[in-house]
Amino acid sequence: MSRKARLLIIEDEQAIRTGLVDVFVFHGYEVDFAEEGNDGLRKALTGKYDLLLLDIMLPGINGYDICEAIREQDKEQAIIMLTAKSGDEDIIHGLALGADDYVAKPFSIAQLVLRVQAVLRRSRLLDREGHEISLRLPELAAGTIDTRNLLGNLYGKEVQFTRREVDILQYLHEHTDRPVSRDELLNKVWGYAKNLDLETRTVDIHIAKLRRKIERDPKHPRFLITVRGGGYRLVSV
Ligand code: CA
């Protein structure tokens, strides 16, 4: 039997923390927790966890700073943010710092469990062998993105990507010129089951972040374009 997946839950609200610990233990995970930010960050950096559930508003260091500090050292650590803040900017900020996904409080435990399972499954869905994606950028010579160290060379500049951003680009790149729906991306890149009927803006927010990195004019994308009826298409030039 494979080993239990290890979770670290960083959450200061006792009722939520205890509830989450119970649920994930029940689902067969090995669960550790921290009640405040400093302890959470220390554990996250020293323990070996398969996934972190990270609250944003915490005593000590907040969840954004924890996420950023972890990403500086570990680009692959799976992180789902738990946010009471449902404003777009808060969510965008968390995802920009490299979280894989977010759930807004109050969240459904069943949904959260599905998302955790999906994020843990994701690495099996994608070819994570290091190689280079060559992007033929409009009006310019080709740019490249190294899928192992997540560094791009675009428009003559070095650009740092997150793992999730590279996974999205890699998937779209493998299906260049074909429209790819949000559901397909959630299924293939995030590992969510089909027809889960997720209410999430994760895909759109990630696409917006990607455009800021790969488009010369992100407001008028020429490369990563929105398809009518929902979805995205990577254009070959
Ligand atoms: Ca909190």
Residues whose N, C-alpha, C, O or C-beta is under 5 A from the ligand:
A	BS01	CA	D12 E13 D55 M57 L58
